[in-house]
Amino acid sequence: MTQSISLKVPAELDHPFFFPEKETILEKECYTGWNGSIPFEAFPYEILYYNNVVSYAPWTKGAMHIKELLEKWKGIDTECSILFSERKAGRTLGLMKQGIGLFLNAVFWMHGKPVVLSDCRVQIESFYNIPVNAAERVSFILARPASFHSYRQLSELFREFEKLYVKFMIINKNNRNV
């Protein structure tokens, strides 16, 4: 029997796009380990972490999970592409929210940190393995998440990030902690 708990959205994750409400409900047991088949919820591991609830911390082994995040994006990318080609941009918002969340997870986790939305731009600018102008591009996407131009930017960010990730993994292939 899984136990749902109500948690305050921590200051580190307080962002109206992802959390219009100040509280969220999570099934704590789902996050005691890594389970890639969990349906999308915005930053569940971080919510638990910032609320001092013991759970798995994927950023401690972030590079290990990035390949899976990139695969999830490929499915979202395909769906968005179809919706935009059918001129159904209004139906992309939920998918874009998931995609932006996956991108932020990938970037932060590869750098061994939990996602921080409240200071996102400064945090991203402090990272070394990121696409050019990533912070500005993420800001642009968050300002107009359901627009075709934001989708194209996010798609490009993922493409560029995947190249950086592959390079990172090659350079660190003998490092067991990656």
N, C-alpha and C positions, 0 to 999 in steps of 0.2 A: 504494500500500500504506500503510494507516494504521498508525501506531505507537501501541500502548497503553503508557502509563506509569503506574507505581504512585506515588502521592503521599501524603504524610502529610496528614491533616486538620489544617489550621493552627489555632492557638489561637483566631483570630478566628471560626472556624466550628465550633468544638468544641461540639456540642449533640447529646445522645443521641437526640433524635427524628429528626434528619436524618442523623446519622452515628454509629450504634451502634458501628461499627468505627473504628479510628484511622487507617485507610488507605483510599484509594479508587483506582480505576483509571479513567483517562480516555484517550480517543483524542485526543491533542494537536492533530492536524491539523484536527479538526472545529471547533476554537475559534480558528483564526487570523483568522477574520472572523465576521460575523453570519450565522447560518443558523437561521432560525426553525423549520425542520422537524426540528431535532435532537430525538430522543426525550428525555423528561424525565430530567434528572439534577440533583441538588440543587447549585446554585451552582457550576457548572463553571468559569465565567470567574473567579470569586473564588478558587476553589481554586488555579487556575493562577497568578493574580496574587499571592496570599499565599505561594506557593512559588517566586516569582521566575522563573516560566516565561513567556516572551514569548507573549502571546495578545491577542486582541481585548479591549477594555475597554468593554463596553456602557454603563457608567455615565457615560462621557465624552460620550455622545450619548443619555443615558437617555430623555429625553422622546420621542425618535424611536422607541424600541422599546416604549413603554408601550401604545400602541394594540394591538399584537400580543399583549402579555401579557394585556390585558383580553379580547381575543377568545379566547385559550386558556382563560381562566377561564370564559367563557360556556359552552364545551363541557363543562368539568368540572362546572360548576354544574348543567347539565341532567342529567348522569349521576348526580350526588349526589342531586338532587331525586327522580329516578326510584327510586333505591335506597332512599332513606328512605321514600318513599311505599309501597314494597313491603315495608317493614320488614326491610330487608337492611342495617342499619347497619354490621354487621361487615365488609361489602365496600367500605366507603367510605374506610378508612384511607389507602390508597395515593393515592386521588384527593384527599383532604384534604391530604395531605403535599404534593402537587403544587400545590394551590391556595394553601396557606400560603406555600410557596416563591415562587410567582408574585407574591403580594401583597407579600412582603418585597422581592423584586426591584423591583417597581414603585415602592414607597415610597423605597427607597434610591437607585435609579437616577434617579428624578425630582429628587432632591437632589444628583445628581452624585457619589454615593459607592458603593463596593462594599458588599455586605451584610456586616454584622458581627453574628453571633449571640451571641457571648460577652457583649456589652454592649448587647444589642438594645433593651431597654426604655429605657435612658438615651439611646441614639442616636435612637430614634423620637421621644422627647419633645423632642429638640433640633431637630426638623424643623418647618418652618412650613406646609407644604401637606399636612396629614394630617387624617383624620377625627377628630372629638372622641373623646377617651379611647382612641385607637388602641393605645397601648402596653399599657394594661390589658386591652383586648379581645384583643389578640394573645396575651398571657400566659394568659388564660382559654382561648382556643382551643388553645394548645399543651399545656395541662394535661389536656384531654379532647378530643383531635382527632377522634375518631370519633363524638362525640355529635351529636344533631340540633341542640342549642342552639349548639354550636360552628359547625356548618355555617351556621346562620342568621346568626350573628355575622359569619362570614367573608363570606357573601353580602352582608350589609349594609355591611361595610367596603369591599368592592369597589364597591358602588353609590355610596357616598358619595365614595370616592376618585375614581371616574370623573368625577363632577361637578367635583371640585377640579382634576382633570387638564384637562378641557375648558376651564375657566376660566383655568387656567395657560397653555394653548396660545393662547387668544384674547388674553390680555394680552401674551404674548411672540411673537405671530405674525410680527413683523418682525425678530425676533432669529434670525439664521441659525445660531447656536451651540446652539440648543435642539433 
